[in-house]
Amino acid sequence: MKTEYPLLSQPFAQNLAAKSTRAFAKPNQGAQVLHFSGHEVQKAGKNGLWITVERVPARVGGLGEVSKTIPEALNKHLGKDVRVLVPMLKPMKDEGGFVDTGIVKKLKDANGREETFKLFEKYEEASKTWVYAIDNPKFNQHANLYFSKDSPVVGYGEDAMFRAIMLFNRAAAAFTPEIGERFGSPVDFVMVHDWLTSPFLSQLPEDFQPSKIFMLHNTYNEPRPVGVARQNRLKLPEYTRKTYSPLLIGHREADVIIANGNYARTIALTDYARTSDYAAALRGKIRKNRVVDMHHGLAADFNPQSCPALKDHGFTELRDPAEPGEISRFKQQNKAALQKLLGLNVDSEAVIFTWAARFEPYQKGFYMLMYEMEDFLRRHPKVQLVVAGENKSDPQVNAFVENMNKIPEFKGRLYLPNQFVSREAVIRMNAGSDFTVLPSLYEPYGLTQLEAKMLGSIPVVHGVDGLRSTVSDPLLNGIDVAGDKTGPTEKVWEYGQTGILMQPLSVMKYFKALDWLKAVLNTQMLRGKPQTPAEKSAKTKARHKHQKTLDEAQAKFKDAIERALVLAQSPEKKLQTIQNGMRYVKEAHPWPTIVARYDQAIDMAMAVRDERLKTQKKQARFSGQSWTRLA
């Protein structure tokens, strides 16, 4: 029997093949399918384990959101039993409901001290999902594992974040066989995410061989010297040399990678991450057709027709999305409610722009908004800004927020608290605003733009990656940072305009310009030894080059928000854009359609695993070794 597993994003694969001569070794030009022959391929397993360092209610970003919604959807719509394994973080402990399984593991930490880990479990009746939490003082005292207040990040070997996350990976691998017993049968597949849990794949016991799926939400890596990995008692794959790279492990060890097609394509074809240690491994998976196109759906509480956050404080739910008059009523009433709630001027003619993301310049592009905000408000007296997020470690951001909040002309037109807001607040912001701004430099898929469209807020986004896949702007459709003006046809283009795309930037050039800017702001370049004329000339050229990059970025951002204002002045076109966006999310992102993609990825991973085990079995026979690994 021959089973074929077609790649989900055909145009993506074809476009890669067409451009491969300038990017990497020429891939197989044959049919874009995986063939497994000579044996009955096992149907995708039912039992899966989703390993993550964050999940609602311990949510930091989009990973925490999808770590709840996707496993639940796989269970509900496919009849699978996907269980979630997380560290017992403080929000989870506070929420309660977990029961001690009695399973205990003891592992030594980076300092040689023996740590005790306990496994707790909770069955969430509403979603029919089991959640396992590993309890340890290094986990349960913190809201997340990214930062540790009592042990700040000060460098390799003393990095509290890295130690805690690697300890979780080791503990998770140690508990996995016992979790399989609680399924009643072995774990068929595991799903890990980014650098945070990709090391899990190389920590598993030798006799435990599930199929392995790596989800590439983000290419931010956390490499460490091999000595640091040994100090943290990590098993080192044979390809690890001087540097321990978690993302390389994810790409190398996985049977299948799930990633947004445009995002993976950008990494493969441009200077953005092309020279990284994992890029070659990603290209290898692409050539073998083991990359599946990632899609996300939304949680039920973002449905404007049945949203708990819109039941009080003067907000309203949407009765009939097919009725234009009803959409206008929905937006006007929620705009007034949002203005009252946040202390803004109650003005039906005001145009509200919102931001709901970290105040972070490298991924989220916050500096573009920061440097434009004051002039934008002065140029347009009818504009109101609701900017919710946080970055209290950046002195430039802190000074900016303080100064903006002191400008008397902006009272009643600006909400800028420099703190994260609740999930309910984000929903109300989307329901009451006209536009949502997200000029991310990279966005592997993104939920913000989908959440905004679902609630009638038109997204203004940088035209890259997942944003390019999910926001249609006829003016810029098809143009990306790779310079490709054709590219794969996106489903969203069929819905007309659903948002405003900002002209793509050269990501690496912008990153380098930001590094230069931060050095200037920190006065590092303004001090030091006397410079030679040649050194002064070189620095002058660098300043001009980087300043030009920053100016070009600001000009493109300004163009995007000004085009948004033009759209706001055309009520009929604005209403049509809102309707297009709502219809797109509803029709193109229903959970049954999305989980079918993940089901196919699981099928592919199971088949690859079967081939891998057969090969290992043959090698063991050839060398005279006994074969004891689990199939």
BATOR-207718 format. One record per residue (C-alpha): residue number from 1; x, y, z. Coordinates in steps of 0.02 Angstrom, whole numbers. Layout:
BEGIN
  nr     xx     yy     zz
 NUM      X      Y      Z
...
***
This chain:
BEGIN
  nr     xx     yy     zz
   1      0      0      0
   2     64    174    -43
   3      6    323     57
   4     34    500     -5
   5     46    650    109
   6     34    809      3
   7    120    964     69
   8    -12   1084    129
   9     63   1239     50
  10     98   1191   -130
  11    137   1367   -194
  12    259   1387    -49
  13    356   1232    -99
  14    351   1274   -284
  15    412   1451   -253
  16    554   1386   -147
  17    606   1267   -285
  18    603   1406   -414
  19    715   1519   -310
  20    826   1387   -231
  21    978   1416   -341
  22   1018   1579   -254
  23    973   1520    -79
  24   1026   1340    -54
  25   1060   1176   -140
  26    936   1132   -275
  27    795   1027   -201
  28    704    882   -279
  29    601    951   -423
  30    481    805   -418
  31    303    797   -354
  32    280    889   -190
  33    222    736    -93
  34    294    615     31
  35    291    431    -21
  36    298    289    103
  37    286    118     24
  38    312    -64     67
  39    213    -64    229
  40     48    -11    301
  41     74    164    368
  42      0    182    539
  43   -143    305    546
  44   -103    460    648
  45    -95    412    830
  46   -228    464    951
  47   -118    500   1101
  48    -16    660   1095
  49     82    765   1217
  50     97    954   1194
  51    250   1017   1289
  52    253   1204   1323
  53    319   1330   1450
  54    163   1439   1446
  55    -24   1413   1435
  56   -175   1513   1487
  57   -188   1571   1627
  58      4   1582   1630
  59      6   1671   1463
  60    144   1788   1404
  61    111   1790   1217
  62     29   1697   1075
  63    109   1532   1123
  64     14   1533   1287
  65   -147   1560   1190
  66   -123   1425   1057
  67    -61   1303   1190
  68   -239   1307   1254
  69   -342   1322   1095
  70   -255   1200    977
  71   -246   1046   1091
  72   -427   1076   1141
  73   -478   1087    958
  74   -384    928    913
  75   -476    837   1050
  76   -646    909   1009
  77   -644    899    820
  78   -532    748    788
  79   -571    640    938
  80   -388    637    990
  81   -319    636   1165
  82   -190    775   1162
  83   -130    816   1337
  84    -32    970   1388
  85    126    966   1493
  86    180   1130   1574
  87    279   1194   1723
  88    171   1230   1875
  89    181   1419   1864
  90    107   1534   1995
  91    -52   1579   1897
  92    -89   1393   1875
  93    -56   1356   2057
  94   -168   1502   2108
  95   -306   1444   1991
  96   -306   1274   2075
  97   -392   1113   2026
  98   -233   1010   2006
  99   -218    840   2092
 100    -54    759   2145
 101    -22    601   2043
 102    105    537   2168
 103    238    526   2032
 104    403    604   2087
 105    569    630   1998
 106    734    688   2068
 107    858    780   1956
 108   1016    877   1992
 109   1016   1060   1943
 110   1158   1163   1867
 111   1236   1185   2040
 112   1235   1000   2078
 113   1092   1012   2202
 114    960    877   2193
 115    790    947   2146
 116    624    861   2177
 117    487    870   2045
 118    307    816   2070
 119    180    782   1934
 120      5    855   1954
 121   -142    833   1838
 122   -308    916   1803
 123   -451    867   1688
 124   -536   1018   1612
 125   -714    960   1587
 126   -767   1103   1472
 127   -631   1066   1344
 128   -609    880   1380
 129   -422    908   1401
 130   -298    838   1525
 131   -164    958   1586
 132     -8    898   1677
 133     97   1020   1778
 134    271    988   1846
 135    289   1068   2017
 136    453   1136   2084
 137    500   1296   2178
 138    595   1358   2025
 139    429   1357   1932
 140    287   1390   2053
 141    354   1555   2122
 142    350   1642   1954
 143    218   1701   1831
 144    326   1636   1688
 145    497   1561   1655
 146    563   1699   1545
 147    619   1809   1688
 148    664   1772   1868
 149    653   1922   1985
 150    757   1844   2122
 151    898   1793   2004
 152    921   1917   1862
 153    997   1869   1695
 154   1180   1919   1703
 155   1262   1803   1576
 156   1301   1625   1526
 157   1304   1505   1671
 158   1212   1626   1783
 159   1058   1641   1675
 160    908   1599   1784
 161    791   1592   1635
 162    896   1465   1539
 163    924   1358   1694
 164    740   1351   1736
 165    683   1313   1558
 166    814   1177   1532
 167    770   1100   1699
 168    589   1093   1642
 169    641   1007   1480
 170    737    875   1575
 171    596    846   1699
 172    466    840   1559
 173    566    706   1467
 174    585    606   1628
 175    397    610   1663
 176    338    572   1485
 177    343    380   1494
 178    236    384   1653
 179    116    504   1570
 180    102    376   1431
 181     47    248   1560
 182    -90    368   1615
 183   -152    370   1435
 184   -169    182   1448
 185    -54    161   1297
 186    110    239   1237
 187    120    421   1185
 188    108    419    994
 189    172    594    959
 190    245    744   1047
 191    232    927    994
 192    365   1052   1053
 193    385   1238   1024
 194    530   1352    978
 195    693   1352   1077
 196    595   1341   1239
 197    548   1157   1227
 198    642   1093   1073
 199    781   1023   1189
 200    648    902   1254
 201    669    802   1092
 202    850    759   1132
 203    818    723   1317
 204    695    580   1293
 205    744    406   1355
 206    826    296   1222
 207    685    169   1225
 208    548    299   1204
 209    516    338   1021
 210    360    441    985
 211    343    538    823
 212    413    713    846
 213    333    875    787
 214    420   1042    805
 215    314   1200    792
 216    414   1350    733
 217    322   1499    807
 218    477   1607    817
 219    660   1601    762
 220    726   1689    916
 221    860   1571    981
 222    949   1552   1148
 223   1116   1469   1105
 224   1241   1434   1243
 225   1420   1369   1247
 226   1426   1180   1260
 227   1502   1199   1434
 228   1344   1285   1493
 229   1237   1144   1422
 230   1345   1016   1513
 231   1333   1117   1673
 232   1144   1109   1656
 233   1161    920   1633
 234   1084    916   1460
 235   1110    769   1343
 236   1210    832   1195
 237   1166    771   1020
 238   1313    709    917
 239   1304    862    803
 240   1328    982    949
 241   1504   1053    941
 242   1552   1217   1023
 243   1377   1290   1040
 244   1218   1215   1110
 245   1079   1278    997
 246    902   1233   1051
 247    826   1283    884
 248    950   1174    790
 249    893   1027    898
 250    712   1063    855
 251    746   1068    669
 252    861    916    668
 253    765    801    785
 254    589    834    721
 255    504    716    600
 256    394    859    539
 257    400   1047    563
 258    244   1155    572
 259    279   1335    519
 260    194   1474    425
 261    244   1458    243
 262    290   1641    218
 263    391   1642    378
 264    492   1486    334
 265    514   1552    159
 266    582   1718    222
 267    710   1626    328
 268    759   1515    183
 269    774   1648     49
 270    834   1808    131
 271    972   1868    248
 272    848   1856    392
 273    918   1708    493
 274    992   1628    336
 275   1165   1616    414
 276   1101   1543    578
 277   1149   1369    630
 278    973   1301    606
 279    933   1375    434
 280   1017   1231    340
 281    916   1105    441
 282    755   1199    399
 283    800   1199    215
 284    833   1013    226
 285    659    983    296
 286    587   1091    157
 287    676    989     25
 288    607    830    102
 289    432    907    104
 290    418    892    292
 291    360   1069    326
 292    173   1093    352
 293     90   1263    340
 294     38   1330    510
 295   -134   1406    539
 296   -216   1468    700
 297   -393   1490    757
 298   -472   1598    892
 299   -538   1559   1064
 300   -727   1566   1084
 301   -723   1724   1190
 302   -668   1826   1038
 303   -832   1788    951
 304   -923   1957    944
 305  -1092   1870    949
 306  -1060   1779   1114
 307   -924   1872   1207
 308   -930   1885   1398
 309   -818   2040   1396
 310   -950   2136   1296
 311  -1093   2106   1417
 312  -1057   2250   1538
 313   -983   2426   1555
 314  -1094   2485   1413
 315  -1021   2367   1282
 316  -1129   2265   1166
 317  -1122   2103   1070
 318  -1150   2089    882
 319  -1323   2024    836
 320  -1311   1996    648
 321  -1141   2013    560
 322  -1227   2004    389
 323  -1320   2166    423
 324  -1213   2323    387
 325  -1322   2431    499
 326  -1295   2309    642
 327  -1106   2316    621
 328  -1113   2507    626
 329  -1217   2502    786
 330  -1097   2374    862
 331   -945   2482    826
 332  -1022   2648    879
 333  -1090   2584   1045
 334   -927   2496   1088
 335   -826   2650   1039
 336   -924   2756   1162
 337   -908   2623   1297
 338   -720   2610   1271
 339   -699   2799   1278
 340   -795   2809   1442
 341   -703   2662   1518
 342   -530   2732   1479
 343   -566   2915   1512
 344   -557   2969   1330
 345   -664   3105   1256
 346   -832   3031   1205
 347   -833   3077   1022
 348   -919   2972    890
 349   -814   3053    753
 350   -648   3011    836
 351   -540   2880    749
 352   -467   2761    878
 353   -303   2670    846
 354   -253   2535    970
 355    -93   2441   1011
 356    -99   2282   1117
 357     75   2205   1121
 358    242   2219   1208
 359    329   2388   1195
 360    470   2299   1108
 361    566   2370    958
 362    648   2215    883
 363    498   2103    852
 364    345   2211    880
 365    417   2369    802
 366    363   2482    947
 367    493   2616    911
 368    404   2654    747
 369    245   2697    842
 370    342   2782    981
 371    432   2903    864
 372    274   2942    767
 373    147   2955    906
 374    164   3138    958
 375    166   3208    781
 376     22   3095    731
 377    -88   3158    872
 378    -42   3339    834
 379    -76   3320    647
 380   -245   3239    674
 381   -351   3313    817
 382   -486   3181    790
 383   -367   3035    821
 384   -367   2945    989
 385   -234   2817   1038
 386   -254   2671   1157
 387    -80   2597   1182
 388    -77   2450   1303
 389     80   2348   1334
 390    235   2352   1441
 391    423   2376   1437
 392    487   2448   1600
 393    665   2390   1570
 394    694   2509   1423
 395    738   2684   1487
 396    691   2761   1320
 397    517   2687   1328
 398    494   2738   1509
 399    546   2918   1475
 400    434   2924   1322
 401    280   2862   1415
 402    309   2984   1557
 403    330   3132   1439
 404    180   3089   1330
 405     65   3075   1480
 406    116   3251   1534
 407     64   3338   1373
 408    -99   3430   1418
 409   -166   3434   1238
 410   -173   3244   1237
 411   -283   3226   1389
 412   -439   3132   1336
 413   -354   3074   1176
 414   -216   2958   1240
 415   -219   2803   1349
 416    -38   2748   1381
 417    -15   2656   1546
 418    146   2556   1510
 419     70   2398   1581
 420    -12   2244   1512
 421   -201   2240   1517
 422   -321   2096   1541
 423   -389   1984   1405
 424   -560   2065   1429
 425   -481   2237   1403
 426   -402   2182   1238
 427   -570   2117   1177
 428   -653   2283   1222
 429   -513   2379   1136
 430   -541   2280    976
 431   -729   2301    985
 432   -720   2489   1015
 433   -577   2540    901
 434   -565   2578    717
 435   -388   2513    687
 436   -264   2397    772
 437    -79   2434    740
 438     48   2292    726
 439    207   2340    630
 440    301   2182    682
 441    470   2153    602
 442    428   1968    602
 443    268   1880    652
 444    274   1691    624
 445     85   1686    620
 446      6   1808    739
 447   -161   1810    829
 448   -178   1998    855
 449   -230   2033    676
 450   -359   1892    678
 451   -430   1946    846
 452   -444   2125    783
 453   -535   2077    623
 454   -655   1963    715
 455   -710   2111    821
 456   -715   2239    681
 457   -550   2329    709
 458   -454   2348    546
 459   -272   2288    564
 460   -129   2401    508
 461     17   2281    494
 462    191   2257    421
 463    172   2151    264
 464    276   2001    318
 465    258   1819    369
 466     92   1769    448
 467     29   1947    435
 468     52   1938    247
 469    -41   1772    248
 470   -193   1839    341
 471   -214   2023    294
 472   -262   2079    119
 473   -220   2251     51
 474   -237   2256   -140
 475   -105   2392   -146
 476     32   2280    -76
 477    -28   2099    -92
 478    115   1989   -148
 479    259   2104    -98
 480    370   2038     41
 481    545   2059    113
 482    614   1931    -10
 483    574   2052   -151
 484    451   1928   -225
 485    309   2017   -315
 486    210   1862   -360
 487    232   1729   -228
 488     99   1608   -169
 489    -81   1663   -185
 490   -156   1688    -13
 491   -333   1638     31
 492   -363   1807    112
 493   -343   1895    -56
 494   -508   1820   -110
 495   -598   1928     19
 496   -548   2099    -48
 497   -468   2223     71
 498   -463   2166    252
 499   -330   2284    318
 500   -185   2402    284
 501    -15   2329    241
 502    141   2429    276
 503    279   2417    144
 504    400   2278    200
 505    566   2331    275
 506    735   2248    260
 507    729   2161    428
 508    915   2136    458
 509    957   2314    406
 510    826   2379    528
 511    893   2269    668
 512   1070   2336    640
 513   1004   2514    637
 514    914   2483    802
 515   1075   2417    878
 516   1164   2575    822
 517   1023   2685    889
 518   1025   2599   1058
 519   1213   2622   1068
 520   1193   2807   1034
 521   1052   2824   1160
 522   1156   2737   1291
 523   1300   2857   1250
 524   1417   2711   1218
 525   1469   2789   1053
 526   1493   2961   1128
 527   1632   2911   1247
 528   1801   2828   1233
 529   1973   2864   1163
 530   2010   3000   1036
 531   1971   2943    860
 532   2079   2950    705
 533   2009   3039    550
 534   1981   2868    470
 535   1883   2807    622
 536   1779   2966    623
 537   1741   2946    438
 538   1688   2765    461
 539   1572   2811    604
 540   1498   2953    504
 541   1460   2836    359
 542   1383   2709    478
 543   1277   2845    558
 544   1212   2902    390
 545   1175   2724    334
 546   1083   2675    493
 547    991   2840    506
 548    932   2820    327
 549    865   2645    370
 550    771   2713    521
 551    702   2860    422
 552    641   2743    283
 553    553   2634    412
 554    469   2784    491
 555    412   2846    320
 556    335   2676    279
 557    248   2668    447
 558    183   2845    428
 559    117   2804    255
 560     22   2653    324
 561    -66   2746    465
 562   -105   2893    352
 563   -185   2773    227
 564   -286   2703    371
 565   -352   2878    407
 566   -400   2899    224
 567   -498   2737    237
 568   -584   2801    395
 569   -647   2951    297
 570   -740   2836    177
 571   -878   2756    284
 572   -939   2636    150
 573   -765   2571    108
 574   -720   2559    292
 575   -878   2460    329
 576   -842   2344    182
 577   -665   2315    246
 578   -734   2269    418
 579   -860   2150    340
 580   -726   2070    232
 581   -615   2040    383
 582   -752   1966    490
 583   -807   1851    349
 584   -627   1796    313
 585   -592   1745    493
 586   -758   1656    508
 587   -744   1561    344
 588   -556   1531    328
 589   -513   1499    511
 590   -645   1380    580
 591   -570   1249    694
 592   -623   1096    590
 593   -524   1164    442
 594   -373   1209    548
 595   -361   1045    643
 596   -367    950    477
 597   -198   1029    439
 598   -128    973    607
 599   -202    800    581
 600   -106    787    418
 601     53    844    504
 602     29    709    636
 603     -1    580    498
 604    160    633    413
 605    259    628    575
 606    195    454    617
 607    245    391    445
 608    419    469    457
 609    440    392    629
 610    393    221    562
 611    527    238    428
 612    652    299    557
 613    619    151    672
 614    634     27    528
 615    803    101    482
 616    863     96    662
 617    804    -84    677
 618    900   -135    521
 619   1056    -47    584
 620   1040   -135    752
 621   1025   -306    667
 622   1173   -269    555
 623   1282   -224    704
 624   1222   -373    806
 625   1137   -265    938
 626    972   -311   1017
 627    818   -208    969
 628    715   -151   1116
 629    649     19   1064
 630    464     48   1069
 631    370     64    906
***
